[in-house]
């Protein structure tokens, strides 16, 4: 077997469908690129039509297969419509990535009800809804699939100034482990991927000069991550071959951030 054939056998996703919720964002878009590059048909799911259609165009220009489906991650009706679309086109959901997320740099005593509800609604309720709605479809189709929930290094120990975000991501890890345990015998693997610091739209307000300095001091690699550096982790967790015995796991890709103390 050639090295190319070996890698394709281990990480190839030919004939599979990957649903990426939050695929219109910076990191979500990189997940879409990686999955399409490995041969999957990618359903880019999000609320930004321009970004979604641009991502599809880029993937197709590279010879991949993709489509955009507009959907609010916090809407059960929207997710049901997504499943109806998959059913009407005869597609399974072999891979589901829950990557939609929001953040805000607010101290605990200043957190409003609106902000608290907004962050938990997207970061936690959205993950729960997608796992229920799309996960149910996977079970009905007896799909041997993979669910990847995007968590964060802030899930614990928590980071300063992102109280609600940290709390929501800790809950995502708990949801991931509980669901992995429940669905392990049903052919569905459930894992989390926790990025370190990757500059994106949702965290740009948090990355002030003094905070960047502190992050660099606490990151052994002394730099931010690039979205493309998450591709290997996504493909490992998504692959029915390379990731076949992985479930209930939290994969940290953080430049050593969580290995650092003083």
DRENDO-1510 file (C-alpha; in Angstrom, 1 decimal, always signed):
<recs>
REC; n; res; u; v; w
REC; 1; UNK; +0.0; +0.0; +0.0 .
REC; 2; UNK; +1.4; +3.4; -1.0 .
REC; 3; UNK; +1.7; +6.2; +1.6 .
REC; 4; UNK; -1.1; +8.1; -0.2 .
REC; 5; UNK; -3.4; +5.1; -0.1 .
REC; 6; UNK; -2.6; +4.5; +3.6 .
REC; 7; UNK; -3.5; +8.1; +4.5 .
REC; 8; UNK; -6.6; +8.0; +2.5 .
REC; 9; UNK; -7.7; +4.8; +4.2 .
REC; 10; UNK; -7.0; +6.3; +7.6 .
REC; 11; UNK; -8.4; +9.8; +7.2 .
REC; 12; UNK; -10.4; +9.8; +4.0 .
REC; 13; UNK; -14.0; +10.8; +4.1 .
REC; 14; UNK; -15.1; +9.9; +0.6 .
REC; 15; UNK; -18.9; +9.4; +0.3 .
REC; 16; UNK; -19.6; +10.9; +3.7 .
REC; 17; UNK; -21.6; +14.0; +4.6 .
REC; 18; UNK; -20.3; +16.4; +7.2 .
REC; 19; UNK; -22.6; +19.0; +8.7 .
REC; 20; UNK; -20.7; +22.0; +10.1 .
REC; 21; UNK; -22.8; +24.3; +12.3 .
REC; 22; UNK; -21.0; +27.6; +12.6 .
REC; 23; UNK; -19.3; +26.9; +9.3 .
REC; 24; UNK; -19.6; +30.5; +8.3 .
REC; 25; UNK; -17.1; +31.6; +11.0 .
REC; 26; UNK; -13.3; +31.7; +10.9 .
REC; 27; UNK; -12.6; +28.4; +12.7 .
REC; 28; UNK; -15.8; +26.7; +11.3 .
REC; 29; UNK; -14.7; +27.6; +7.8 .
REC; 30; UNK; -11.4; +26.0; +8.3 .
REC; 31; UNK; -13.2; +22.8; +9.5 .
REC; 32; UNK; -15.2; +22.9; +6.3 .
REC; 33; UNK; -12.1; +23.1; +4.2 .
REC; 34; UNK; -10.4; +20.2; +6.0 .
REC; 35; UNK; -13.4; +17.9; +5.7 .
REC; 36; UNK; -14.0; +18.8; +2.0 .
REC; 37; UNK; -10.3; +18.2; +1.4 .
REC; 38; UNK; -10.6; +14.7; +2.9 .
REC; 39; UNK; -13.4; +13.9; +0.4 .
REC; 40; UNK; -16.6; +14.7; +2.4 .
REC; 41; UNK; -19.6; +16.5; +1.1 .
REC; 42; UNK; -19.8; +19.5; +3.4 .
REC; 43; UNK; -23.0; +21.2; +4.5 .
REC; 44; UNK; -22.0; +24.7; +5.6 .
REC; 45; UNK; -24.5; +25.8; +8.2 .
REC; 46; UNK; -24.8; +29.3; +9.6 .
REC; 47; UNK; -26.5; +32.7; +9.5 .
REC; 48; UNK; -24.2; +34.7; +7.3 .
REC; 49; UNK; -25.3; +34.0; +3.7 .
REC; 50; UNK; -22.3; +35.9; +2.2 .
REC; 51; UNK; -19.8; +34.0; +4.2 .
REC; 52; UNK; -21.6; +30.7; +3.7 .
REC; 53; UNK; -21.7; +31.0; -0.1 .
REC; 54; UNK; -18.1; +32.2; -0.2 .
REC; 55; UNK; -17.0; +29.2; +1.7 .
REC; 56; UNK; -18.9; +26.9; -0.7 .
REC; 57; UNK; -17.3; +28.7; -3.7 .
REC; 58; UNK; -13.8; +28.2; -2.3 .
REC; 59; UNK; -14.4; +24.5; -1.6 .
REC; 60; UNK; -15.8; +23.9; -5.1 .
REC; 61; UNK; -13.0; +25.9; -6.7 .
REC; 62; UNK; -10.6; +23.4; -5.1 .
REC; 63; UNK; -12.5; +20.5; -6.5 .
REC; 64; UNK; -14.5; +19.7; -3.3 .
REC; 65; UNK; -18.2; +19.2; -2.8 .
REC; 66; UNK; -20.3; +21.6; -0.6 .
REC; 67; UNK; -23.5; +23.5; -0.1 .
REC; 68; UNK; -24.7; +26.2; +2.1 .
REC; 69; UNK; -27.8; +25.8; +4.4 .
REC; 70; UNK; -28.9; +28.9; +6.3 .
REC; 71; UNK; -29.9; +28.1; +9.9 .
REC; 72; UNK; -29.8; +29.6; +13.3 .
REC; 73; UNK; -28.1; +27.1; +15.6 .
REC; 74; UNK; -30.5; +28.0; +18.5 .
REC; 75; UNK; -33.6; +27.2; +16.5 .
REC; 76; UNK; -35.1; +23.8; +16.8 .
REC; 77; UNK; -37.3; +24.5; +13.8 .
REC; 78; UNK; -34.3; +25.5; +11.7 .
REC; 79; UNK; -32.4; +22.4; +12.7 .
REC; 80; UNK; -35.5; +20.3; +11.8 .
REC; 81; UNK; -35.5; +22.0; +8.4 .
REC; 82; UNK; -31.9; +21.0; +8.0 .
REC; 83; UNK; -32.7; +17.4; +8.8 .
REC; 84; UNK; -35.6; +17.5; +6.3 .
REC; 85; UNK; -33.2; +18.8; +3.7 .
REC; 86; UNK; -30.7; +16.0; +4.3 .
REC; 87; UNK; -33.5; +13.4; +4.2 .
REC; 88; UNK; -34.9; +14.8; +0.9 .
REC; 89; UNK; -31.5; +14.6; -0.7 .
REC; 90; UNK; -30.8; +11.1; +0.6 .
REC; 91; UNK; -27.8; +12.2; +2.7 .
REC; 92; UNK; -26.8; +10.9; +6.1 .
REC; 93; UNK; -25.1; +13.1; +8.7 .
REC; 94; UNK; -21.9; +11.1; +9.1 .
REC; 95; UNK; -20.1; +14.0; +10.8 .
REC; 96; UNK; -21.7; +16.7; +12.9 .
REC; 97; UNK; -19.6; +19.6; +14.1 .
REC; 98; UNK; -21.1; +22.0; +16.6 .
REC; 99; UNK; -19.0; +25.1; +16.1 .
REC; 100; UNK; -21.2; +28.1; +16.6 .
REC; 101; UNK; -20.2; +30.3; +19.5 .
REC; 102; UNK; -20.3; +33.8; +21.0 .
REC; 103; UNK; -18.2; +35.5; +23.7 .
REC; 104; UNK; -18.1; +38.7; +25.7 .
REC; 105; UNK; -15.3; +40.2; +28.0 .
REC; 106; UNK; -17.6; +41.2; +30.9 .
REC; 107; UNK; -16.7; +40.9; +34.6 .
REC; 108; UNK; -19.0; +38.8; +36.7 .
REC; 109; UNK; -20.8; +41.6; +38.5 .
REC; 110; UNK; -21.5; +43.4; +35.3 .
REC; 111; UNK; -23.0; +40.4; +33.4 .
REC; 112; UNK; -26.6; +41.3; +32.3 .
REC; 113; UNK; -29.4; +38.8; +31.9 .
REC; 114; UNK; -29.4; +39.5; +28.2 .
REC; 115; UNK; -25.7; +38.7; +27.8 .
REC; 116; UNK; -25.9; +35.6; +30.1 .
REC; 117; UNK; -28.9; +34.2; +28.1 .
REC; 118; UNK; -27.3; +35.1; +24.7 .
REC; 119; UNK; -24.0; +33.3; +25.4 .
REC; 120; UNK; -25.6; +30.2; +27.0 .
REC; 121; UNK; -28.2; +30.1; +24.3 .
REC; 122; UNK; -25.7; +29.8; +21.5 .
REC; 123; UNK; -22.8; +28.0; +23.2 .
REC; 124; UNK; -24.8; +25.4; +25.1 .
REC; 125; UNK; -28.4; +25.3; +24.1 .
REC; 126; UNK; -27.4; +25.3; +20.4 .
REC; 127; UNK; -25.1; +22.3; +21.0 .
REC; 128; UNK; -27.8; +20.4; +22.9 .
REC; 129; UNK; -30.4; +21.1; +20.2 .
REC; 130; UNK; -28.2; +20.0; +17.4 .
REC; 131; UNK; -27.2; +16.8; +19.2 .
REC; 132; UNK; -30.9; +16.1; +19.8 .
REC; 133; UNK; -32.2; +16.9; +16.3 .
REC; 134; UNK; -29.4; +15.8; +14.1 .
REC; 135; UNK; -28.3; +13.1; +16.5 .
REC; 136; UNK; -31.8; +11.6; +16.4 .
REC; 137; UNK; -31.6; +11.6; +12.6 .
REC; 138; UNK; -28.2; +9.8; +12.8 .
REC; 139; UNK; -29.8; +7.2; +15.1 .
REC; 140; UNK; -32.8; +6.7; +12.9 .
REC; 141; UNK; -30.6; +6.1; +9.8 .
REC; 142; UNK; -28.3; +3.9; +11.9 .
REC; 143; UNK; -25.4; +6.1; +10.8 .
REC; 144; UNK; -22.0; +5.1; +12.1 .
REC; 145; UNK; -21.0; +8.7; +12.8 .
REC; 146; UNK; -19.1; +11.3; +14.7 .
REC; 147; UNK; -20.2; +14.3; +16.6 .
REC; 148; UNK; -17.6; +16.9; +17.4 .
REC; 149; UNK; -18.4; +19.6; +19.9 .
REC; 150; UNK; -16.2; +22.7; +20.0 .
REC; 151; UNK; -15.2; +23.5; +23.5 .
REC; 152; UNK; -12.3; +25.7; +24.7 .
REC; 153; UNK; -9.2; +25.7; +27.0 .
REC; 154; UNK; -11.3; +28.1; +29.1 .
REC; 155; UNK; -13.6; +25.3; +30.1 .
REC; 156; UNK; -11.3; +24.7; +33.1 .
REC; 157; UNK; -9.4; +26.1; +34.8 .
REC; 158; UNK; -11.4; +29.2; +33.7 .
REC; 159; UNK; -9.9; +32.3; +32.1 .
REC; 160; UNK; -10.4; +35.8; +33.4 .
REC; 161; UNK; -12.9; +38.1; +31.7 .
REC; 162; UNK; -14.9; +35.4; +29.9 .
REC; 163; UNK; -17.0; +34.1; +32.8 .
REC; 164; UNK; -20.1; +33.1; +31.0 .
REC; 165; UNK; -18.2; +31.7; +28.0 .
REC; 166; UNK; -16.0; +29.5; +30.3 .
REC; 167; UNK; -19.0; +28.2; +32.1 .
REC; 168; UNK; -20.8; +27.4; +28.8 .
REC; 169; UNK; -17.8; +25.5; +27.5 .
REC; 170; UNK; -17.4; +23.5; +30.7 .
REC; 171; UNK; -21.0; +22.4; +30.3 .
REC; 172; UNK; -20.3; +21.4; +26.6 .
REC; 173; UNK; -17.6; +19.1; +27.9 .
REC; 174; UNK; -20.0; +17.5; +30.4 .
REC; 175; UNK; -22.6; +17.1; +27.7 .
REC; 176; UNK; -20.0; +15.5; +25.4 .
REC; 177; UNK; -19.0; +12.9; +27.9 .
REC; 178; UNK; -22.5; +12.1; +28.9 .
REC; 179; UNK; -23.7; +11.7; +25.3 .
REC; 180; UNK; -20.6; +9.6; +24.4 .
REC; 181; UNK; -21.5; +7.2; +27.2 .
REC; 182; UNK; -25.1; +7.0; +26.1 .
REC; 183; UNK; -24.5; +6.5; +22.4 .
REC; 184; UNK; -21.3; +4.4; +22.5 .
REC; 185; UNK; -23.1; +1.2; +21.6 .
REC; 186; UNK; -25.2; +2.9; +18.9 .
REC; 187; UNK; -22.3; +3.6; +16.5 .
REC; 188; UNK; -22.1; +7.3; +17.2 .
REC; 189; UNK; -18.9; +8.7; +18.7 .
REC; 190; UNK; -19.1; +12.0; +20.6 .
REC; 191; UNK; -15.9; +14.0; +21.3 .
REC; 192; UNK; -14.9; +17.6; +22.0 .
REC; 193; UNK; -12.1; +19.7; +20.4 .
REC; 194; UNK; -10.7; +22.5; +22.6 .
REC; 195; UNK; -8.7; +25.1; +20.7 .
REC; 196; UNK; -6.3; +27.4; +22.5 .
REC; 197; UNK; -6.0; +30.9; +21.3 .
REC; 198; UNK; -7.0; +31.3; +17.6 .
REC; 199; UNK; -7.9; +34.9; +16.7 .
REC; 200; UNK; -11.4; +35.0; +15.3 .
REC; 201; UNK; -14.4; +37.3; +15.1 .
REC; 202; UNK; -15.9; +36.2; +18.4 .
REC; 203; UNK; -12.8; +36.8; +20.5 .
REC; 204; UNK; -11.3; +40.0; +19.0 .
REC; 205; UNK; -12.8; +42.2; +21.6 .
REC; 206; UNK; -11.1; +40.1; +24.3 .
REC; 207; UNK; -7.6; +40.3; +22.8 .
REC; 208; UNK; -6.4; +43.6; +24.1 .
REC; 209; UNK; -2.6; +44.3; +24.0 .
REC; 210; UNK; -2.2; +43.4; +27.7 .
REC; 211; UNK; -4.2; +40.2; +27.4 .
REC; 212; UNK; -2.2; +39.2; +24.3 .
REC; 213; UNK; +1.0; +39.7; +26.3 .
REC; 214; UNK; -0.3; +37.5; +29.1 .
REC; 215; UNK; -1.4; +34.8; +26.6 .
REC; 216; UNK; +2.0; +34.7; +25.0 .
REC; 217; UNK; +3.7; +34.4; +28.3 .
REC; 218; UNK; +1.5; +31.5; +29.2 .
REC; 219; UNK; +1.8; +29.7; +25.9 .
REC; 220; UNK; +5.0; +27.6; +25.5 .
REC; 221; UNK; +4.9; +28.1; +21.7 .
REC; 222; UNK; +4.6; +31.8; +22.3 .
REC; 223; UNK; +2.2; +32.4; +19.4 .
REC; 224; UNK; -1.4; +32.2; +18.3 .
REC; 225; UNK; -2.7; +29.2; +16.5 .
REC; 226; UNK; -3.7; +29.3; +12.8 .
REC; 227; UNK; -7.1; +27.9; +11.9 .
REC; 228; UNK; -5.5; +25.4; +9.6 .
REC; 229; UNK; -3.7; +23.8; +12.6 .
REC; 230; UNK; -7.0; +22.5; +13.8 .
REC; 231; UNK; -7.5; +20.4; +10.6 .
REC; 232; UNK; -5.5; +17.3; +11.8 .
REC; 233; UNK; -7.6; +17.1; +15.0 .
REC; 234; UNK; -10.9; +17.5; +13.2 .
REC; 235; UNK; -10.0; +14.8; +10.7 .
REC; 236; UNK; -8.8; +12.4; +13.5 .
REC; 237; UNK; -12.1; +12.8; +15.4 .
REC; 238; UNK; -14.2; +12.7; +12.2 .
REC; 239; UNK; -12.5; +9.6; +10.6 .
REC; 240; UNK; -14.4; +6.3; +11.0 .
REC; 241; UNK; -11.0; +4.6; +10.7 .
REC; 242; UNK; -8.4; +6.7; +12.6 .
REC; 243; UNK; -10.9; +7.7; +15.3 .
REC; 244; UNK; -12.8; +4.5; +15.5 .
REC; 245; UNK; -12.1; +3.9; +19.2 .
REC; 246; UNK; -12.2; +7.6; +20.3 .
REC; 247; UNK; -15.3; +8.7; +22.2 .
REC; 248; UNK; -15.8; +10.9; +25.2 .
REC; 249; UNK; -12.5; +12.6; +24.6 .
REC; 250; UNK; -11.5; +16.2; +24.7 .
REC; 251; UNK; -8.7; +17.0; +22.2 .
REC; 252; UNK; -6.7; +20.0; +23.2 .
REC; 253; UNK; -4.9; +22.0; +20.5 .
REC; 254; UNK; -3.4; +24.9; +22.3 .
REC; 255; UNK; +0.3; +25.3; +21.8 .
REC; 256; UNK; +0.9; +24.0; +25.3 .
REC; 257; UNK; -1.3; +26.5; +27.0 .
REC; 258; UNK; -2.9; +24.0; +29.4 .
REC; 259; UNK; +0.5; +22.5; +30.2 .
REC; 260; UNK; +1.8; +25.8; +31.6 .
REC; 261; UNK; +1.6; +26.8; +35.3 .
REC; 262; UNK; +4.4; +29.3; +36.3 .
</recs>
